[in-house]
Amino acid sequence: MALSNPRRWIESAALAAALASLPLSAAAAPALAKTGGPASCAECHLQEIESWKLTVHFKTLDTMHRRPETAAMLAKLGLKSIKAEPACTACHYTSEPVLDQAQVTAGISCESCHGAGADWVKIHGDYGEGFTKATEPAAHRQWRRSTSIANGMLNPDNLYVVGANCYSCHIMNDERMVNTGGHSAGSAGFNLLTWSQGEVRHTILSHDNKANPEATPEHRRLLYAVGAILETEFSFRATAAATVKAAFGIASARRADAARKQLEKIQALAPTPELAAIIAVARPAGLRLNNVAELTAAADRIAALGRTFATTVTGDRLAGLDSILPGAADYKGKPYEVVAQAAPPKKAP
């Protein structure tokens, strides 16, 4: 997911409306019937596909089911195949419809992050008859983007919407999977800034396929702040699912408490009324067992406010965060280095 692109301004009421129409929290798995797989993106995104092939997201297709810990977890849960269990495939794989049946065809891929593409992929790549990406009229670009989003595309026009897909998998909300199966309650150290700027970074297309630079200082601040809000929302959702005092409930509540404390720290360094509104919702929420209604309502409200934060707060307003931002040494994995495109062979005289 191209989370490290410089922040794009919302260009029209139509685009803002398209973003607002999306669900508060993105589902972990794209809609099966509308999933085309990474091949549907490869024609235009060659470099992005090559960068993806170097990631853990890509490699999980051939490695996840072979891990001893996977076999042990399946046995504890009474399951047979990780590639046949929807609870597993939703986050670990990409499935496509084959003879009306779900079949795993890739690891975590394009549509895992950007949404199933059947309703928007052609619109997304249509620059208008007779035009290219470089010459596309501004009005057509605006229509193309807003229509793609309205049809289900998740893109960085709102970091919160795309980031929700990340957090919906990196924070577990299945109590049995953790308490009985031994699955971790969430990815340790997961952070929208450090993980988006590492091996999954792909800002290639927006830089004419010549570079894959890290986010600007302003955008890194926004990634960090938005990530903290998402961490709060999804750890609240996880805590809401806890019914017994065991590994899942304890880990989820601790994570939720740490997340809302992090929001307080961000607010102290770079205060904004938008974040203050989120903290006002998060601070009084009771992190206790069987508190589904209160925690779910709080998470829903945080999601709505988080989306507003992501579209209204700019990185220059968050300069106070620079002292606590992780650096390049903290990025998760090595970013892809763009391969120079070979010049076409010269015709013989």
C-alpha positions as CSV (number, residue, x, y, z in Angstrom):
1,M,0.0,0.0,0.0
2,A,1.4,3.4,-1.0
3,L,1.2,4.9,2.4
4,S,4.4,6.9,2.1
5,N,3.2,9.2,-0.8
6,P,3.3,12.9,0.1
7,R,-0.1,13.9,1.4
8,R,-2.7,14.5,-1.3
9,W,-5.3,17.2,-0.8
10,I,-8.9,16.3,-1.2
11,E,-9.8,17.9,-4.5
12,S,-13.5,18.1,-4.5
13,A,-16.7,17.5,-2.5
14,A,-17.3,14.4,-4.6
15,L,-14.0,12.9,-3.5
16,A,-14.7,13.7,0.1
17,A,-18.1,12.2,-0.1
18,A,-16.7,9.1,-1.6
19,L,-14.3,8.7,1.3
20,A,-17.1,9.4,3.8
21,S,-19.3,6.7,2.2
22,L,-16.8,3.9,3.0
23,P,-17.3,1.6,6.1
24,L,-15.9,2.9,9.3
25,S,-13.6,-0.1,9.6
26,A,-12.3,-1.8,6.5
27,A,-12.8,-5.6,6.4
28,A,-9.6,-7.7,6.6
29,A,-10.3,-9.7,3.5
30,P,-11.5,-8.3,0.1
31,A,-14.8,-9.5,-1.2
32,L,-14.1,-12.9,-2.9
33,A,-16.3,-12.5,-5.9
34,K,-14.7,-9.2,-6.8
35,T,-11.1,-10.1,-6.2
36,G,-8.9,-10.3,-9.4
37,G,-5.6,-11.1,-7.7
38,P,-2.2,-9.4,-8.1
39,A,-2.2,-10.2,-11.9
40,S,-5.0,-7.7,-12.3
41,C,-2.6,-4.9,-11.1
42,A,0.7,-6.1,-12.7
43,E,0.0,-4.7,-16.1
44,C,0.4,-1.1,-14.9
45,H,2.3,-1.6,-11.6
46,L,5.3,-3.7,-12.7
47,Q,7.8,-2.2,-10.2
48,E,5.3,-2.4,-7.4
49,I,4.8,-6.1,-8.1
50,E,8.6,-6.7,-8.1
51,S,8.8,-4.9,-4.7
52,W,6.0,-7.0,-3.4
53,K,7.8,-10.2,-4.3
54,L,10.6,-9.3,-1.8
55,T,8.2,-9.0,1.1
56,V,6.9,-11.3,3.9
57,H,3.5,-10.5,2.5
58,F,4.4,-12.3,-0.7
59,K,6.4,-15.1,0.9
60,T,3.6,-16.2,3.3
61,L,1.9,-18.1,0.4
62,D,4.8,-20.7,0.5
63,T,5.9,-20.5,4.1
64,M,3.0,-20.0,6.5
65,H,1.5,-23.5,6.2
66,R,5.0,-25.1,6.6
67,R,5.7,-23.6,10.0
68,P,5.7,-26.0,12.9
69,E,3.9,-23.4,15.0
70,T,1.1,-23.2,12.4
71,A,0.6,-27.0,12.6
72,A,0.5,-26.8,16.4
73,M,-2.0,-24.0,16.4
74,L,-4.3,-25.8,14.0
75,A,-4.2,-29.0,16.1
76,K,-5.1,-27.0,19.3
77,L,-8.1,-25.5,17.4
78,G,-9.2,-28.7,15.8
79,L,-8.6,-27.3,12.3
80,K,-7.0,-29.0,9.3
81,S,-5.6,-26.5,6.8
82,I,-4.7,-22.9,7.2
83,K,-5.5,-22.3,3.6
84,A,-9.0,-23.7,4.0
85,E,-10.0,-21.7,7.1
86,P,-11.6,-18.3,6.4
87,A,-10.5,-17.1,9.8
88,C,-6.9,-17.7,8.7
89,T,-7.1,-16.8,5.0
90,A,-8.7,-13.5,5.7
91,C,-5.4,-12.0,6.9
92,H,-2.7,-14.4,5.7
93,Y,-3.7,-14.9,2.0
94,T,-5.5,-13.6,-1.0
95,S,-8.3,-15.8,-2.3
96,E,-9.9,-15.8,-5.7
97,P,-13.1,-17.5,-6.9
98,V,-12.2,-20.7,-8.9
99,L,-15.2,-22.7,-10.0
100,D,-17.3,-20.9,-7.6
101,Q,-15.1,-21.9,-4.7
102,A,-12.6,-19.8,-2.7
103,Q,-9.0,-20.7,-3.6
104,V,-5.9,-19.3,-2.1
105,T,-3.8,-17.9,-5.0
106,A,-1.4,-15.5,-3.3
107,G,-0.1,-14.2,0.0
108,I,-1.1,-10.8,1.3
109,S,-1.4,-8.8,-1.9
110,C,-2.6,-5.6,-3.6
111,E,-6.3,-6.1,-2.9
112,S,-5.7,-7.2,0.7
113,C,-4.8,-3.5,1.3
114,H,-6.6,-1.6,-1.4
115,G,-9.8,-3.5,-1.6
116,A,-11.2,-6.0,-4.2
117,G,-10.8,-4.4,-7.5
118,A,-13.5,-5.7,-9.9
119,D,-15.6,-2.5,-9.5
120,W,-12.8,0.0,-9.8
121,V,-9.7,-1.4,-11.4
122,K,-10.6,-0.4,-15.0
123,I,-11.7,3.1,-13.9
124,H,-8.5,3.5,-11.8
125,G,-6.4,2.9,-14.9
126,D,-8.5,5.0,-17.3
127,Y,-6.8,8.3,-18.1
128,G,-9.3,9.2,-20.7
129,E,-9.4,8.5,-24.4
130,G,-6.2,9.8,-26.0
131,F,-4.6,10.7,-22.7
132,T,-1.8,9.3,-20.6
133,K,-1.1,9.6,-16.9
134,A,1.0,12.7,-17.6
135,T,-1.5,14.4,-19.9
136,E,-4.8,13.4,-18.1
137,P,-7.0,16.5,-17.7
138,A,-7.5,17.5,-14.0
139,A,-11.3,17.2,-14.2
140,H,-10.9,13.6,-15.5
141,R,-8.4,12.7,-12.8
142,Q,-10.7,14.1,-10.1
143,W,-13.6,12.0,-11.6
144,R,-11.4,8.9,-11.9
145,R,-10.2,9.0,-8.3
146,S,-13.5,9.8,-6.7
147,T,-15.4,7.2,-8.7
148,S,-12.7,4.5,-7.9
149,I,-13.0,5.3,-4.2
150,A,-16.8,5.3,-4.4
151,N,-16.6,1.8,-6.0
152,G,-14.5,0.4,-3.2
153,M,-10.9,1.4,-3.8
154,L,-8.9,2.1,-0.7
155,N,-6.2,4.6,-1.3
156,P,-4.0,7.1,0.6
157,D,-6.3,10.0,0.1
158,N,-7.4,9.0,3.6
159,L,-4.6,7.3,5.5
160,Y,-7.1,6.1,8.1
161,V,-9.2,4.1,5.6
162,V,-6.1,2.3,4.2
163,G,-4.5,1.9,7.6
164,A,-7.6,0.3,9.0
165,N,-6.9,-2.7,6.8
166,C,-3.5,-3.0,8.3
167,Y,-4.7,-2.8,11.9
168,S,-7.7,-5.2,11.3
169,C,-5.1,-8.0,10.8
170,H,-2.2,-6.8,13.0
171,I,-4.4,-6.6,16.1
172,M,-6.2,-9.9,16.7
173,N,-9.9,-9.9,17.8
174,D,-10.5,-13.6,18.0
175,E,-10.4,-14.7,21.6
176,R,-10.4,-18.4,21.0
177,M,-7.6,-18.1,18.4
178,V,-5.4,-16.6,21.1
179,N,-6.5,-18.4,24.3
180,T,-6.9,-21.9,22.8
181,G,-4.7,-21.8,19.7
182,G,-1.8,-19.8,21.1
183,H,-1.9,-17.2,18.4
184,S,-0.4,-13.8,19.4
185,A,-2.8,-11.1,20.4
186,G,-1.2,-8.8,17.8
187,S,1.9,-8.0,16.0
188,A,4.5,-6.9,18.5
189,G,5.7,-3.4,17.8
190,F,3.4,-2.8,14.9
191,N,3.4,0.9,13.9
192,L,1.9,2.5,10.8
193,L,5.0,4.7,10.2
194,T,7.8,2.1,10.7
195,W,6.1,-0.8,8.9
196,S,4.8,1.3,5.9
197,Q,8.2,2.8,5.3
198,G,10.1,-0.5,5.3
199,E,9.8,-3.4,2.8
200,V,6.2,-2.7,1.9
201,R,6.9,0.9,0.8
202,H,6.0,1.5,-2.8
203,T,5.8,5.2,-3.7
204,I,7.1,4.2,-7.2
205,L,4.3,5.2,-9.5
206,S,4.1,8.7,-8.0
207,H,7.8,9.2,-8.8
208,D,7.6,8.2,-12.4
209,N,8.9,4.7,-11.7
210,K,12.4,6.2,-11.0
211,A,12.5,6.1,-7.2
212,N,10.9,4.8,-4.0
213,P,11.6,7.5,-1.5
214,E,10.5,7.5,2.1
215,A,7.7,9.8,3.2
216,T,8.3,13.5,3.7
217,P,8.8,14.7,7.3
218,E,5.3,16.1,7.3
219,H,3.8,12.8,6.1
220,R,5.8,10.8,8.6
221,R,4.3,12.8,11.4
222,L,0.8,12.1,10.0
223,L,1.6,8.4,9.7
224,Y,2.7,8.3,13.3
225,A,-0.4,10.1,14.6
226,V,-2.9,8.3,12.5
227,G,-1.3,5.0,13.4
228,A,-1.8,5.8,17.1
229,I,-5.4,6.5,16.6
230,L,-5.9,3.3,14.7
231,E,-4.0,1.4,17.4
232,T,-6.5,2.8,19.9
233,E,-9.6,1.9,17.8
234,F,-8.6,-1.6,17.1
235,S,-7.3,-2.5,20.5
236,F,-10.6,-1.2,21.9
237,R,-12.4,-3.6,19.4
238,A,-10.2,-6.4,20.6
239,T,-10.8,-5.7,24.3
240,A,-14.6,-5.6,23.5
241,A,-14.3,-9.2,22.3
242,A,-12.7,-10.4,25.6
243,T,-15.0,-12.5,27.8
244,V,-12.6,-14.3,30.1
245,K,-9.5,-13.2,32.1
246,A,-6.8,-14.9,30.0
247,A,-4.0,-14.1,27.5
248,F,-6.3,-12.4,24.9
249,G,-8.2,-10.2,27.3
250,I,-5.1,-9.2,29.3
251,A,-3.0,-8.4,26.3
252,S,-5.8,-6.5,24.5
253,A,-6.6,-4.3,27.5
254,R,-2.9,-3.5,28.1
255,R,-2.5,-2.6,24.5
256,A,-5.6,-0.4,24.5
257,D,-4.4,1.4,27.6
258,A,-1.0,2.0,26.2
259,A,-2.6,3.3,22.9
260,R,-4.7,5.9,24.6
261,K,-1.8,7.0,26.7
262,Q,0.2,7.4,23.5
263,L,-2.5,9.7,22.2
264,E,-2.1,11.8,25.3
265,K,1.6,12.1,24.6
266,I,1.0,13.1,21.0
267,Q,-1.5,15.7,22.1
268,A,1.0,17.1,24.7
269,L,3.7,17.6,22.0
270,A,1.5,18.7,19.1
271,P,-2.0,19.7,20.3
272,T,-4.9,19.7,17.9
273,P,-8.6,20.0,18.6
274,E,-9.2,17.0,16.4
275,L,-7.1,14.7,18.6
276,A,-8.5,16.2,21.7
277,A,-12.0,15.0,20.6
278,I,-10.6,11.5,20.1
279,I,-9.0,11.5,23.5
280,A,-12.2,12.6,25.1
281,V,-13.8,9.5,23.7
282,A,-11.0,7.1,24.6
283,R,-10.1,8.3,28.1
284,P,-13.2,7.2,30.0
285,A,-13.8,3.9,28.2
286,G,-13.8,0.9,30.6
287,L,-11.2,-1.6,29.6
288,R,-12.8,-4.6,31.2
289,L,-14.3,-8.0,30.3
290,N,-17.7,-8.3,28.6
291,N,-17.9,-4.5,28.0
292,V,-18.9,-4.9,24.3
293,A,-21.4,-2.1,24.0
294,E,-19.3,0.7,25.5
295,L,-16.0,-0.3,23.8
296,T,-17.6,-0.9,20.4
297,A,-19.4,2.5,20.5
298,A,-16.1,4.2,21.5
299,A,-14.2,2.4,18.7
300,D,-16.8,3.4,16.2
301,R,-16.7,7.0,17.3
302,I,-12.8,7.0,17.3
303,A,-13.0,5.6,13.7
304,A,-15.2,8.4,12.5
305,L,-13.1,11.1,14.3
306,G,-9.9,9.4,13.0
307,R,-11.0,9.7,9.4
308,T,-11.7,13.4,10.0
309,F,-8.3,13.8,11.6
310,A,-6.6,12.2,8.6
311,T,-8.2,14.5,6.1
312,T,-8.0,17.8,8.1
313,V,-4.8,17.7,10.1
314,T,-1.6,18.4,8.1
315,G,1.9,17.3,9.0
316,D,3.1,20.9,9.5
317,R,0.7,21.1,12.5
318,L,2.4,18.0,14.0
319,A,6.0,19.3,14.1
320,G,6.2,18.8,17.8
321,L,6.3,15.0,17.2
322,D,9.7,15.1,15.6
323,S,11.5,14.3,18.9
324,I,9.7,11.0,19.3
325,L,9.3,9.8,15.7
326,P,11.1,6.5,14.8
327,G,13.8,6.8,12.2
328,A,14.9,4.8,9.2
329,A,16.8,2.3,11.5
330,D,13.4,1.3,12.9
331,Y,11.7,0.6,9.6
332,K,10.4,-2.9,9.2
333,G,12.5,-4.5,6.5
334,K,14.5,-3.0,3.7
335,P,12.7,-0.8,1.3
336,Y,12.7,-1.8,-2.4
337,E,15.2,-0.1,-4.7
338,V,13.8,0.8,-8.0
339,V,15.4,-1.0,-10.9
340,A,16.3,1.3,-13.8
341,Q,14.2,0.6,-16.9
342,A,16.2,-0.8,-19.8
343,A,16.2,1.4,-22.8
344,P,14.6,-0.1,-25.9
345,P,17.1,-1.6,-28.3
346,K,18.1,0.6,-31.2
347,K,17.0,-0.3,-34.6
348,A,19.7,-1.4,-37.0
349,P,20.6,1.2,-39.6
